[in-house]
Amino acid sequence: MTPEAETRARTLRRALRADSGAATAETAVVLIAVFALLALVMSLGGLFISHARLAEGARTAAREMMISADPHAAIAKAEVVSGKEATFTISTSGEWVTVEAHATWHVGGPILGATIPLEASAHTRLEPHLVRNGP
């Protein structure tokens, strides 16, 4: 091998050895971003599921009010669907019933301590036999 070729080969070997840890560092940075994105997607999924449960609880309470006009039974059934941490307010106006539901969603559980308020409502008509002065 000529001295020039040997010098070029030595330079090439040094260049290849200099990049030996770059792939590991790049992988570590990318994995952090991937896990952060995965945590965000899972948190948003939890938020949407909590809101869907709250809305379903409000609809359940409205259906129960439509059938029986008993607010205690309606709230009890709504708590089964939405959980005990949800609060429900039932109001009637003539033949209409409005159920408002409120809950708090904890971002990241007790670790982060941040909260997001959730709200849902449902409206329905009372059955004619339950309306005062009705048939």
Secondary structure, DSSP 8 states (H G I E B T S, - for coil): --HHHHHHHHHHHHHHHHTTTHHHHHHHHHHHHHHHHHHHHHHHHHHHHHHHHHHHHHHHHHHHHHHH--HHHHHHHHHHHH-TT-EEEEEEETTEEEEEEEEEEEETTTTT-EEEEEEEEEEEE--GGGSTT--
